[in-house]
Structures are given as structure tokens and as C-alpha cells.
């Protein structure tokens, strides 16, 4: 279990770096008994936040998930996952 937790944190750190490069604020949260999660904030609209988790399937493949159980991308494809998180947190100006 600890190795899996560490691997999940590693995936989230890679995603955090990608999101920070696009000006999002991120905080890695690791609470005992829960999946580690990345709290992502849109700095232009701080009320727009999302938690992202990294979890593996039974076949051992790691995926990123939004907090509401929306799978957003394979853990090896950090760029696509970051784009999907950004689209969820995007603010449309009218």
C-alpha cells in the first residue's frame, strides 16, 4: 500500500509541475486513509477549484481522476490531463 501511495504522489507531482507551468496554483494533499490528491486553483478565479487523484486500475495502469469520479487521462500523459483540468477550471468571460 505504501508503494502504491508513493507512486500516486509521484504522478501527482508531475501533473502539478505541468499545471504550475500554466499558472495554476496547486497543493498536494496526503491524508492518512485517503487517496493523495492535488488541489488545483485557478488564480484568476480562486473560487474555481478541483481536486485530482491518481489511482490505478486492476490491470495496474495509473489514471488521473477528477474528484467527482471523472477519469481525465492516463498518468503517463500528463499534458493531456493538465489540459482537461484547465478546461474544467476555465472561466468563460461574457
Residue frames as a rotation matrix with the C-alpha (Angstrom) as fourth column:
UNK 1
0.566 0.825 0.000 0.00
0.825 -0.566 0.000 0.00
0.000 0.000 -1.000 0.00
UNK 2
0.435 -0.460 -0.774 2.82
0.168 -0.803 0.572 2.46
-0.885 -0.379 -0.272 0.82
UNK 3
-0.661 -0.690 0.294 4.49
0.390 0.019 0.921 1.82
-0.641 0.723 0.256 -2.55
UNK 4
-0.161 0.700 0.695 1.20
0.966 -0.033 0.256 2.47
0.202 0.713 -0.671 -4.34
UNK 5
0.739 0.421 -0.525 0.69
0.575 -0.801 0.166 5.67
-0.351 -0.425 -0.835 -2.34
UNK 6
-0.030 -0.863 -0.505 4.21
0.122 -0.505 0.855 6.82
-0.992 -0.036 0.121 -3.24
UNK 7
-0.709 -0.193 0.678 3.64
0.657 0.169 0.735 6.09
-0.256 0.967 0.007 -6.92
UNK 8
0.310 0.908 0.283 0.37
0.939 -0.340 0.062 8.03
0.152 0.247 -0.957 -6.85
UNK 9
0.635 -0.158 -0.757 2.13
0.287 -0.861 0.420 11.00
-0.718 -0.483 -0.501 -5.25
UNK 10
-0.494 -0.868 0.057 4.85
0.311 -0.115 0.943 10.85
-0.812 0.483 0.327 -7.93
UNK 11
-0.393 0.438 0.808 2.21
0.907 0.039 0.420 11.03
0.153 0.898 -0.412 -10.68
UNK 12
0.679 0.712 -0.176 0.51
0.734 -0.664 0.145 13.95
-0.013 -0.227 -0.974 -8.95
UNK 13
0.215 -0.685 -0.696 3.80
0.252 -0.650 0.717 15.82
-0.944 -0.329 0.033 -8.61
UNK 14
-0.741 -0.462 0.488 4.40
0.556 -0.013 0.831 15.52
-0.378 0.887 0.266 -12.35
UNK 15
0.036 0.846 0.532 0.89
0.920 -0.236 0.313 16.83
0.390 0.478 -0.787 -13.01
UNK 16
0.643 0.161 -0.749 1.45
0.586 -0.733 0.346 19.65
-0.494 -0.661 -0.565 -10.50
UNK 17
-0.376 -0.870 -0.319 4.55
0.333 -0.448 0.830 20.78
-0.865 0.206 0.458 -12.37
UNK 18
-0.670 0.196 0.716 2.63
0.728 -0.015 0.685 20.84
0.146 0.980 -0.133 -15.66
UNK 19
0.404 0.913 0.055 -0.24
0.862 -0.400 0.310 22.84
0.306 -0.077 -0.949 -14.13
UNK 20
0.400 -0.347 -0.848 2.11
0.486 -0.705 0.517 25.30
-0.777 -0.619 -0.113 -12.41
UNK 21
-0.696 -0.681 0.226 3.76
0.516 -0.256 0.817 25.93
-0.499 0.686 0.530 -15.79
UNK 22
-0.457 0.639 0.618 0.31
0.615 -0.276 0.739 27.11
0.643 0.718 -0.267 -16.94
UNK 23
-0.719 -0.015 0.695 -0.11
-0.281 -0.908 -0.311 29.46
0.636 -0.418 0.649 -13.94
UNK 24
0.478 0.852 -0.214 -2.44
-0.099 0.295 0.950 27.29
0.873 -0.433 0.225 -11.86
UNK 25
-0.247 -0.476 0.844 -1.86
-0.933 -0.118 -0.339 27.12
0.261 -0.871 -0.415 -8.13
UNK 26
0.330 0.307 -0.893 -1.56
-0.177 0.949 0.261 23.59
0.927 0.072 0.367 -6.74
UNK 27
-0.131 -0.357 0.925 -1.30
-0.991 0.020 -0.133 21.93
0.029 -0.934 -0.356 -3.35
UNK 28
-0.314 -0.038 -0.949 -0.52
-0.196 0.980 0.025 18.27
0.929 0.194 -0.315 -2.85
UNK 29
0.046 0.414 0.909 -2.60
-0.994 -0.071 0.082 16.81
0.098 -0.908 0.408 -0.04
UNK 30
-0.310 -0.209 -0.928 -1.84
-0.179 0.971 -0.159 13.47
0.934 0.117 -0.338 1.50
UNK 31
-0.060 0.428 0.902 -4.17
-0.989 -0.146 0.003 12.47
0.133 -0.892 0.432 4.34
UNK 32
-0.920 -0.296 0.257 -3.94
-0.352 0.913 -0.207 9.07
-0.173 -0.281 -0.944 6.02
UNK 33
-0.460 0.749 0.477 -6.68
0.308 0.638 -0.706 6.74
-0.833 -0.178 -0.524 4.83
UNK 34
0.675 0.676 -0.295 -7.46
-0.028 -0.376 -0.926 8.76
-0.737 0.633 -0.235 1.69
UNK 35
0.440 -0.515 0.735 -6.00
0.897 0.216 -0.386 8.79
0.040 0.829 0.557 -1.79
UNK 36
-0.479 -0.612 -0.629 -3.43
0.510 -0.778 0.367 11.56
-0.714 -0.145 0.685 -2.20
UNK 37
0.489 0.703 0.517 -4.90
0.856 -0.272 -0.439 14.45
-0.168 0.657 -0.735 -4.12
UNK 38
-0.747 -0.646 0.160 -3.81
0.665 -0.714 0.221 17.54
-0.029 0.271 0.962 -5.92
UNK 39
0.305 0.814 -0.495 -5.88
0.708 -0.541 -0.454 20.62
-0.637 -0.212 -0.741 -5.08
UNK 40
-0.604 -0.469 0.644 -5.83
0.796 -0.397 0.456 22.89
0.042 0.789 0.614 -8.15
UNK 41
0.184 0.598 -0.780 -6.87
0.559 -0.717 -0.417 26.55
-0.809 -0.360 -0.466 -8.06
UNK 42
0.170 -0.064 0.983 -7.48
0.887 -0.426 -0.181 28.93
0.430 0.902 -0.015 -10.94
UNK 43
-0.516 -0.465 -0.720 -5.70
0.792 -0.578 -0.194 32.08
-0.326 -0.670 0.667 -9.68
UNK 44
-0.936 0.222 0.274 -7.83
-0.025 -0.817 0.576 34.31
0.352 0.532 0.770 -11.93
UNK 45
0.102 0.977 0.189 -10.98
-0.668 -0.074 0.740 32.96
0.737 -0.202 0.645 -10.24
UNK 46
-0.743 -0.621 0.250 -9.96
-0.586 0.423 -0.690 31.44
0.323 -0.659 -0.679 -6.88
UNK 47
-0.043 0.802 0.596 -13.44
-0.810 0.321 -0.490 30.02
-0.584 -0.504 0.636 -6.30
UNK 48
0.744 0.227 -0.628 -12.78
-0.611 0.611 -0.503 27.68
0.270 0.758 0.593 -9.25
UNK 49
-0.290 -0.823 0.489 -11.00
-0.923 0.375 0.084 24.69
-0.253 -0.427 -0.868 -7.73
UNK 50
0.703 0.445 -0.555 -10.79
-0.555 0.831 -0.037 20.98
0.445 0.335 0.831 -8.35
UNK 51
0.132 -0.638 0.759 -9.19
-0.713 0.471 0.520 18.01
-0.689 -0.610 -0.392 -6.64
UNK 52
0.451 -0.108 -0.886 -7.38
-0.736 0.517 -0.437 15.50
0.505 0.849 0.154 -8.85
UNK 53
0.481 -0.260 0.837 -6.49
-0.541 0.663 0.517 11.98
-0.689 -0.702 0.178 -7.74
UNK 54
-0.182 -0.524 -0.832 -4.14
-0.898 0.434 -0.077 9.39
0.401 0.733 -0.549 -9.20
UNK 55
0.148 0.277 0.949 -5.28
-0.657 0.745 -0.115 5.79
-0.740 -0.607 0.292 -8.89
UNK 56
-0.787 -0.459 -0.412 -4.55
-0.614 0.514 0.600 2.55
-0.064 0.725 -0.686 -10.66
UNK 57
0.337 0.869 -0.362 -6.95
-0.905 0.405 0.130 0.10
0.260 0.284 0.923 -12.23
UNK 58
0.751 0.017 0.660 -6.89
-0.330 0.875 0.353 -3.64
-0.572 -0.483 0.663 -11.59
UNK 59
0.869 -0.434 0.239 -4.57
0.455 0.509 -0.731 -4.05
0.196 0.743 0.639 -14.59
UNK 60
0.161 -0.853 -0.496 -2.01
0.880 -0.104 0.464 -1.79
-0.447 -0.511 0.734 -12.87
UNK 61
-0.307 -0.216 0.927 -2.46
0.752 -0.653 0.097 1.18
0.584 0.726 0.362 -15.22
UNK 62
-0.483 0.058 -0.874 -2.44
0.682 -0.601 -0.416 4.56
-0.550 -0.797 0.251 -13.47
UNK 63
-0.121 0.559 0.820 -5.03
0.774 -0.464 0.430 7.24
0.621 0.687 -0.377 -14.34
UNK 64
-0.999 -0.039 -0.036 -5.86
0.052 -0.825 -0.562 10.75
-0.008 -0.563 0.826 -13.20
UNK 65
-0.237 0.968 -0.080 -9.39
0.879 0.248 0.407 11.31
0.413 0.026 -0.910 -11.91
UNK 66
-0.469 0.243 0.849 -11.40
-0.328 -0.941 0.089 14.38
0.820 -0.237 0.521 -11.02
UNK 67
-0.908 0.042 0.417 -12.89
-0.409 0.131 -0.903 14.34
-0.093 -0.990 -0.102 -7.53
UNK 68
0.014 0.993 0.116 -16.34
-0.807 0.079 -0.585 13.50
-0.590 -0.085 0.803 -8.91
UNK 69
0.021 -0.129 0.991 -15.02
0.071 0.989 0.127 10.29
-0.997 0.068 0.030 -10.47
UNK 70
0.950 0.207 -0.233 -14.38
-0.199 -0.173 -0.965 11.66
-0.240 0.963 -0.123 -13.93
UNK 71
0.290 -0.881 0.373 -11.36
0.637 0.468 0.612 9.91
-0.714 0.060 0.698 -15.45
UNK 72
0.803 0.051 -0.594 -9.33
-0.227 -0.895 -0.384 12.58
-0.551 0.443 -0.707 -17.28
UNK 73
0.629 -0.578 -0.520 -6.29
-0.643 -0.009 -0.766 10.83
0.438 0.816 -0.377 -18.62
UNK 74
0.730 -0.472 -0.494 -3.57
0.493 0.865 -0.098 8.24
0.473 -0.172 0.864 -18.35
UNK 75
0.843 -0.409 -0.349 -0.91
0.166 -0.419 0.893 9.09
-0.512 -0.810 -0.286 -15.76
UNK 76
-0.125 -0.930 0.346 1.80
0.762 0.133 0.633 8.84
-0.635 0.343 0.692 -18.43
UNK 77
-0.254 0.135 0.958 0.07
0.807 -0.516 0.287 11.55
0.533 0.846 0.022 -20.49
UNK 78
-0.343 0.032 -0.939 0.45
0.799 -0.516 -0.309 14.48
-0.494 -0.856 0.152 -18.10
UNK 79
-0.984 -0.071 -0.163 -0.03
-0.019 -0.870 0.493 17.12
-0.176 0.488 0.855 -20.82
UNK 80
-0.524 0.850 -0.049 -3.49
0.103 0.121 0.987 15.84
0.845 0.512 -0.151 -21.78
UNK 81
-0.018 0.508 -0.861 -4.55
0.956 0.262 0.135 15.52
0.294 -0.820 -0.490 -18.14
UNK 82
-0.628 -0.280 -0.726 -3.40
0.548 -0.822 -0.157 19.09
-0.553 -0.496 0.669 -17.45
UNK 83
-0.945 0.322 0.062 -5.37
-0.145 -0.580 0.801 20.36
0.294 0.748 0.595 -20.46
UNK 84
-0.215 0.921 -0.326 -8.50
0.440 0.389 0.809 18.64
0.872 0.031 -0.489 -19.18
UNK 85
-0.126 0.112 -0.986 -8.08
0.973 -0.179 -0.145 20.05
-0.193 -0.977 -0.086 -15.68
UNK 86
-0.896 -0.258 -0.362 -7.56
0.194 -0.960 0.204 23.50
-0.400 0.113 0.910 -17.19
UNK 87
-0.736 0.667 0.119 -10.74
-0.012 -0.189 0.982 23.15
0.677 0.721 0.147 -19.24
UNK 88
0.020 0.733 -0.680 -12.73
0.850 0.346 0.398 22.27
0.527 -0.586 -0.616 -16.10
UNK 89
-0.036 -0.128 -0.991 -11.35
0.850 -0.525 0.037 25.31
-0.525 -0.842 0.128 -14.27
UNK 90
-0.799 -0.296 0.524 -11.57
0.570 -0.651 0.501 27.70
0.193 0.699 0.689 -17.21
UNK 91
-0.219 0.702 -0.677 -13.64
0.411 -0.563 -0.717 30.83
-0.885 -0.436 -0.165 -16.69
UNK 92
-0.326 0.211 0.922 -15.66
0.926 -0.124 0.356 31.97
0.189 0.970 -0.155 -19.67
UNK 93
-0.750 0.033 -0.660 -15.97
0.207 -0.937 -0.282 35.75
-0.628 -0.348 0.696 -19.86
UNK 94
-0.041 0.816 0.577 -19.24
0.995 0.083 -0.048 37.17
-0.087 0.572 -0.816 -21.15
